[in-house]
Amino acid sequence: MFKLRHISNARISALLATLLALGIWLLALAALQAPLADLEERSGDWIWRLAASKEPERRVIIVDIDETSLQKLGPWPWPRERLSQLSDQLAAGGAALQIYDIVFPTAEKGDDKLHASLQHNQAILSQIFAIQGTSPARQGQVSAPLDWPACPGIFPSASNYIANNPGFSDLPAGHITPLVADDGSVRQQPAIICHDNKPYPALFLAAAMQGTQSPRLTTAAGRSLLDPAWQITGLDIAKAIPLDPAGNIRIPWLTHPNALTAIPAHRILDGSYPSNLLTNAWVLIGSTALGINDRVATPFDPLGAGLQVHAQLLLGLLEDRLPITPRNPALFTLLIM
C-alpha cells in the first residue's frame, strides 16, 4: 500500500511539473510572439534581397513620370490633353494594358478627351481608402466594385477615400491602399477593401481581371494547415491567390528593382524608346519623382517608390508565385520562391 501511494504521488508531481513547464513555455511564447514575428519579417526581407531575380523584366513595363519628364514638360499635374496623348502613344506602341498608379479626384478641362483615350486603350485607374490612421478625406467617387452580393467580413472596411472624379466612374479601377508595418515597411496589401458593404479589389487584381478577361472572382477558405487561410480564385493566369486570415496578400519581392524596365514618360511622348518594347506588355504608369508619389520601405530601399509594390504584385501573379501564409502562421510562413 505504501509503495502504490508513493508511485501515485510521484506521478502527480511529474504531471504538475510538466503542466508548470508548459505554462511557463506558453507565457514565454506569448511574451516573445511580437519580437519573433518582427524577426521573422526582417529575415524575410533579407531573403527577398538575396533571392530576387536580376534578369531584365519585360512583361510589366514602368512608365515613369520622373524628375526629368517634369523638367522637360512642366510640373505635375499635367494637362489632361498630355495624359490623353500619353495613353494613345502607349496604345500605338503595342501596350496590352495600361495600369495607372494615379488618381484623378477633381474634374479638369480635357476630362472628356482623357476619358475617351483611357476607355479605348484598356486603362485601369487607382483609388485609395483610409484603413490606417484617421484621415477624414472623402474626395471623388468610389467606383468599380466586384459583382458580389456583399463584402465578406474577412476584409477591412473603410469609410473614407480619395477616388476619381465622377466623370471616370465607369472605368475599371483598383485600390492602391498600403498596409504599413510599425517599421514603415510595406509587406502586405489588402486584396479587397469593403466600403458600404461593397468589395473593391486591389489594383493588381483589377488589372489582372481586365488583362485576362476574367469577369468574376470568388473566395474560399483553406482546408489544411498548409493551405492559406483564404484564397481568391477565378483568374486564368493563377490557380489561386493566397490570403492571410485578415484577407491580406503578401507582396512577392521576386524581382530586383534594377531589373524592372522603366521608361521616362517624356520618351513615350516623343517616341524615343526602343521599338517593340511595349508590344503586349502590361504598362504601369506612375511616378518616382519626389513630392508626387508615395514612398514606402521595401526590402531593397527604405524610401522606395510605391509603384514598385504594384509591379511586384503583377509579376508575382503572372508567374503564379505569390507567397503563402498558412492557416497557422505561428507554426511557420511558407514562401514560394
C-alpha positions as CSV (number, residue, x, y, z in Angstrom):
1,M,0.0,0.0,0.0
2,F,2.8,2.4,0.9
3,K,4.6,1.6,-2.4
4,L,1.4,2.3,-4.5
5,R,0.8,5.6,-2.7
6,H,4.4,6.6,-3.3
7,I,4.2,5.9,-7.1
8,S,0.9,7.8,-7.3
9,N,2.5,10.9,-5.6
10,A,5.5,10.7,-7.9
11,R,3.2,10.6,-11.0
12,I,1.2,13.6,-9.7
13,S,4.4,15.5,-9.0
14,A,5.7,14.7,-12.5
15,L,2.3,15.8,-14.0
16,L,2.4,19.1,-12.0
17,A,5.9,19.7,-13.1
18,T,5.0,19.1,-16.8
19,L,2.0,21.5,-16.5
20,L,4.1,24.1,-14.8
21,A,6.8,23.8,-17.6
22,L,4.1,24.0,-20.2
23,G,2.6,27.1,-18.6
24,I,6.0,28.8,-18.4
25,W,6.6,27.9,-22.1
26,L,3.2,29.3,-23.2
27,L,3.8,32.5,-21.2
28,A,7.3,32.9,-22.8
29,L,5.9,32.2,-26.2
30,A,3.2,34.9,-25.7
31,A,5.8,37.3,-24.5
32,L,8.1,36.6,-27.4
33,Q,5.4,36.4,-30.1
34,A,5.8,40.0,-31.2
35,P,9.6,40.1,-31.2
36,L,9.7,36.7,-33.0
37,A,7.2,37.9,-35.6
38,D,9.3,41.1,-36.2
39,L,12.4,39.0,-36.5
40,E,10.7,36.7,-39.0
41,E,9.6,39.7,-41.1
42,R,13.1,41.2,-41.1
43,S,14.6,37.8,-42.0
44,G,12.1,37.6,-44.8
45,D,13.2,41.0,-46.1
46,W,16.8,39.6,-46.2
47,I,15.7,36.5,-48.1
48,W,13.9,38.6,-50.7
49,R,17.0,40.8,-51.2
50,L,19.2,37.7,-51.6
51,A,16.9,35.7,-53.9
52,A,15.4,38.5,-56.1
53,S,15.9,37.9,-59.8
54,K,18.2,40.3,-61.7
55,E,17.1,39.1,-65.1
56,P,15.6,42.1,-67.1
57,E,11.9,42.1,-66.9
58,R,9.8,43.0,-69.9
59,R,6.3,41.7,-69.1
60,V,5.5,44.7,-66.9
61,I,6.9,48.0,-68.1
62,I,7.0,51.0,-65.8
63,V,6.3,54.4,-67.5
64,D,7.8,56.9,-65.0
65,I,6.7,60.5,-64.7
66,D,10.1,61.2,-63.3
67,E,12.1,64.3,-62.4
68,T,13.4,64.6,-66.0
69,S,10.0,64.4,-67.5
70,L,8.7,67.1,-65.2
71,Q,11.7,69.3,-66.0
72,K,11.1,68.8,-69.8
73,L,7.3,69.0,-69.8
74,G,6.4,71.0,-66.7
75,P,5.3,70.3,-63.2
76,W,2.5,68.0,-62.1
77,P,-0.4,67.8,-62.6
78,W,-0.1,67.6,-66.3
79,P,-2.9,68.9,-68.6
80,R,-5.4,66.2,-69.5
81,E,-4.5,66.6,-73.1
82,R,-1.0,65.5,-72.4
83,L,-2.1,62.5,-70.4
84,S,-4.5,61.6,-73.2
85,Q,-1.6,61.7,-75.7
86,L,0.5,59.6,-73.3
87,S,-2.2,56.9,-73.3
88,D,-2.6,57.0,-77.0
89,Q,1.1,56.7,-77.5
90,L,1.3,53.7,-75.3
91,A,-1.5,52.0,-77.2
92,A,0.2,52.8,-80.5
93,G,3.4,51.2,-79.1
94,G,1.5,48.0,-78.6
95,A,0.8,48.0,-74.8
96,A,-1.8,45.4,-74.0
97,L,-2.9,47.0,-70.7
98,Q,-2.5,50.4,-69.1
99,I,-2.4,50.5,-65.3
100,Y,-2.4,53.9,-63.7
101,D,-1.0,54.4,-60.3
102,I,-2.6,57.8,-60.4
103,V,-5.9,59.2,-59.0
104,F,-7.8,62.0,-60.8
105,P,-10.1,63.3,-57.9
106,T,-11.1,66.6,-59.4
107,A,-12.7,67.5,-62.7
108,E,-10.5,69.3,-65.1
109,K,-10.6,70.8,-68.6
110,G,-10.0,68.0,-71.1
111,D,-11.5,65.2,-69.0
112,D,-13.7,64.1,-71.9
113,K,-10.7,63.5,-74.2
114,L,-8.7,61.7,-71.5
115,H,-11.7,59.5,-70.6
116,A,-12.1,58.6,-74.3
117,S,-8.5,57.6,-74.5
118,L,-8.4,55.6,-71.3
119,Q,-11.6,53.8,-72.2
120,H,-10.3,52.9,-75.7
121,N,-6.9,51.9,-74.5
122,Q,-7.7,49.3,-71.8
123,A,-6.9,51.5,-68.9
124,I,-7.3,50.8,-65.2
125,L,-7.3,53.7,-62.7
126,S,-6.5,53.8,-59.0
127,Q,-8.3,54.8,-55.8
128,I,-7.2,54.8,-52.2
129,F,-9.0,54.0,-49.0
130,A,-8.2,55.1,-45.4
131,I,-7.8,51.9,-43.3
132,Q,-4.9,53.1,-41.1
133,G,-4.9,56.4,-39.2
134,T,-7.8,58.9,-39.0
135,S,-7.8,60.6,-42.4
136,P,-11.2,62.3,-42.9
137,A,-10.8,62.6,-46.7
138,R,-13.8,61.9,-49.0
139,Q,-12.9,63.0,-52.4
140,G,-14.2,61.8,-55.8
141,Q,-16.5,58.9,-56.4
142,V,-15.6,55.3,-55.4
143,S,-16.1,53.0,-58.3
144,A,-15.7,49.5,-59.9
145,P,-16.7,47.2,-57.0
146,L,-16.7,43.4,-57.6
147,D,-20.0,41.9,-58.6
148,W,-20.6,40.2,-55.2
149,P,-23.9,40.4,-53.2
150,A,-21.9,41.7,-50.1
151,C,-18.4,42.2,-48.9
152,P,-17.0,39.3,-46.9
153,G,-16.2,40.1,-43.3
154,I,-12.6,38.9,-43.5
155,F,-11.7,42.1,-45.4
156,P,-11.1,45.5,-43.8
157,S,-13.7,48.2,-44.1
158,A,-13.1,51.9,-44.9
159,S,-15.4,54.9,-44.8
160,N,-13.0,57.5,-46.2
161,Y,-11.2,57.6,-49.5
162,I,-9.7,59.5,-52.4
163,A,-11.2,58.4,-55.7
164,N,-11.5,59.6,-59.2
165,N,-14.0,62.3,-60.2
166,P,-17.4,61.1,-61.3
167,G,-16.6,61.5,-65.0
168,F,-14.3,58.5,-64.7
169,S,-16.5,56.3,-62.6
170,D,-17.4,53.9,-65.4
171,L,-13.7,52.9,-65.9
172,P,-12.1,49.9,-64.2
173,A,-10.3,50.8,-61.0
174,G,-8.4,49.2,-58.2
175,H,-7.3,50.4,-54.8
176,I,-3.7,51.2,-54.0
177,T,-4.1,51.2,-50.2
178,P,-0.9,50.2,-48.5
179,L,-0.6,48.3,-45.2
180,V,2.3,49.9,-43.4
181,A,4.0,48.0,-40.7
182,D,5.4,49.5,-37.5
183,D,8.8,49.7,-39.0
184,G,7.5,51.6,-42.0
185,S,7.7,48.6,-44.4
186,V,5.0,47.5,-46.8
187,R,4.9,43.7,-46.8
188,Q,1.2,43.1,-47.3
189,Q,-1.8,44.7,-49.0
190,P,-5.5,44.1,-48.5
191,A,-6.7,42.1,-51.5
192,I,-10.2,43.6,-51.1
193,I,-11.4,46.6,-49.1
194,C,-15.1,46.9,-48.1
195,H,-16.9,50.2,-48.5
196,D,-20.6,50.5,-47.9
197,N,-20.6,46.6,-47.9
198,K,-19.3,46.5,-51.4
199,P,-15.9,44.9,-52.3
200,Y,-13.2,46.9,-54.1
201,P,-10.2,44.9,-55.4
202,A,-6.6,45.9,-55.3
203,L,-5.1,47.5,-58.4
204,F,-3.2,44.4,-59.4
205,L,-6.4,42.3,-59.2
206,A,-8.4,44.8,-61.2
207,A,-5.7,44.9,-63.8
208,A,-5.5,41.1,-64.0
209,M,-9.3,40.8,-64.4
210,Q,-9.1,43.3,-67.3
211,G,-6.0,41.8,-68.8
212,T,-7.3,38.2,-68.8
213,Q,-10.9,39.0,-69.4
214,S,-11.8,37.2,-66.1
215,P,-15.3,38.5,-65.2
216,R,-15.7,37.1,-61.8
217,L,-13.6,36.3,-58.7
218,T,-14.6,34.0,-55.8
219,T,-13.3,33.4,-52.3
220,A,-12.8,30.2,-50.4
221,A,-11.4,29.1,-47.1
222,G,-8.3,26.9,-46.8
223,R,-8.8,23.3,-45.7
224,S,-5.5,22.1,-44.3
225,L,-2.9,23.7,-42.0
226,L,-0.6,24.2,-45.0
227,D,-3.3,26.0,-47.0
228,P,-3.7,29.7,-46.8
229,A,-6.5,30.9,-44.6
230,W,-8.4,32.2,-47.6
231,Q,-7.8,32.3,-51.3
232,I,-9.3,34.1,-54.3
233,T,-9.9,32.1,-57.5
234,G,-11.3,33.0,-60.9
235,L,-8.2,34.3,-62.8
236,D,-6.9,32.3,-65.8
237,I,-3.3,33.2,-65.0
238,A,-3.1,31.9,-61.4
239,K,-4.5,28.8,-59.7
240,A,-5.4,30.8,-56.6
241,I,-4.4,34.0,-54.8
242,P,-3.4,33.1,-51.2
243,L,-4.6,35.4,-48.4
244,D,-3.8,35.5,-44.7
245,P,-6.5,35.4,-42.0
246,A,-7.1,39.1,-42.3
247,G,-7.6,39.0,-46.1
248,N,-4.2,40.4,-47.0
249,I,-1.8,39.3,-49.7
250,R,1.9,39.1,-49.0
251,I,3.9,41.1,-51.5
252,P,6.3,38.9,-53.6
253,W,9.6,40.8,-54.0
254,L,10.6,38.4,-56.7
255,T,12.4,40.9,-59.0
256,H,15.2,43.3,-58.0
257,P,14.2,46.9,-58.8
258,N,17.2,47.3,-61.1
259,A,15.8,44.5,-63.3
260,L,12.5,46.3,-63.8
261,T,12.3,48.1,-67.1
262,A,11.3,51.8,-66.6
263,I,10.9,54.4,-69.4
264,P,10.6,58.1,-68.6
265,A,7.2,59.4,-69.7
266,H,8.8,62.1,-71.9
267,R,10.4,59.4,-74.0
268,I,7.0,57.8,-74.6
269,L,5.6,61.1,-75.7
270,D,8.4,61.9,-78.1
271,G,8.8,58.4,-79.3
272,S,12.4,57.9,-78.3
273,Y,12.2,54.4,-76.8
274,P,13.2,51.0,-78.3
275,S,10.8,49.7,-80.9
276,N,8.7,46.7,-79.8
277,L,9.5,47.4,-76.1
278,L,5.8,47.9,-75.3
279,T,4.4,45.1,-77.5
280,N,1.9,43.0,-75.5
281,A,3.3,44.4,-72.2
282,W,1.3,45.4,-69.2
283,V,2.3,49.1,-68.6
284,L,2.3,50.6,-65.1
285,I,2.2,54.4,-65.2
286,G,3.3,56.2,-62.1
287,S,6.0,58.4,-60.7
288,T,9.2,58.2,-58.8
289,A,9.6,62.0,-58.6
290,L,9.8,63.4,-55.1
291,G,6.6,65.1,-53.9
292,I,4.1,63.5,-56.3
293,N,4.4,59.8,-55.2
294,D,4.1,57.8,-52.1
295,R,7.3,56.5,-50.6
296,V,7.4,53.1,-48.9
297,A,10.1,50.9,-47.2
298,T,10.9,47.8,-49.3
299,P,13.4,45.0,-48.8
300,F,15.7,46.9,-51.3
301,D,15.2,50.6,-50.3
302,P,14.0,52.4,-47.2
303,L,12.4,55.1,-49.5
304,G,11.2,53.1,-52.5
305,A,8.5,54.4,-54.8
306,G,5.1,53.0,-54.1
307,L,4.6,51.9,-57.7
308,Q,7.1,49.1,-57.0
309,V,4.5,47.3,-54.9
310,H,2.1,47.1,-57.7
311,A,4.8,46.0,-60.2
312,Q,5.9,43.2,-57.9
313,L,2.3,42.0,-57.3
314,L,1.6,42.0,-61.0
315,L,4.8,39.9,-61.7
316,G,4.0,37.5,-58.9
317,L,0.6,37.0,-60.3
318,L,1.9,36.5,-63.9
319,E,4.4,33.9,-62.6
320,D,1.8,32.3,-60.2
321,R,4.3,32.6,-57.4
322,L,2.5,34.5,-54.7
323,P,3.7,33.9,-51.1
324,I,1.6,31.7,-48.9
325,T,0.9,32.3,-45.3
326,P,-0.5,29.0,-43.9
327,R,-3.6,29.0,-41.8
328,N,-1.5,28.7,-38.6
329,P,1.2,31.4,-39.1
330,A,2.5,30.7,-35.6
331,L,4.0,27.4,-36.9
332,F,5.8,28.9,-40.0
333,T,5.4,31.0,-43.1
334,L,6.0,29.2,-46.3
335,L,7.3,31.5,-49.0
336,I,7.0,30.1,-52.6
337,M,10.3,31.1,-54.0
